[in-house]
């Protein structure tokens, strides 16, 4: 595909990618990800969402963002209120017990015609009914660890894959002083 122009690459993905093949209106879906999560929150899930955004952008994946702020955590940025989702994939980095609240806030229409992926983190292998209800809104789940994979897969509701958290390393701003400290 390196020698193909952009339009040819997109067309080849449509024919060879199950994620594109079940869309309700192929001609209206644009490949890319709509990243939904606590992008402005000062908590671990906010960091994870921002790292995923940087990883997608670094890989050249077209990405739009929807910031969800229904959390008691302090926010470092105010969301713009946008729920635009121009791309085929909704990547939902919202914990399972909060996903039904997000659905109530934005409506089920947000999910229709998209392939919805829950990128979930959870501390326990026991899920209550509210958390299990989150499976009703996703087509698959990505788990950051094999432990989470086993916990989510035990619900036997949707396919679950292990997708490790992206790591982003910043080079030190002053290399010489960092070397002296070593």
Buried (B, 14 or more C-beta within 10 A) or exposed (E): EEEEEEEEEEEEBBEEEEBBEEBEEEEEBEBBBBBBBBBBBEBEBBBBBBBBBEBBEEEEBBBBBBBBBEBEBEBEEEBEEEBEBEBBBBBBBBBBBBBBBBBEEBEEEBBEBBBBBBBBBBEEEEBEEEBEBBBEBBBBBBBBEEEBBEBBBEBEBBEBEBBEBBEEEEEEEEEEEEEEEE
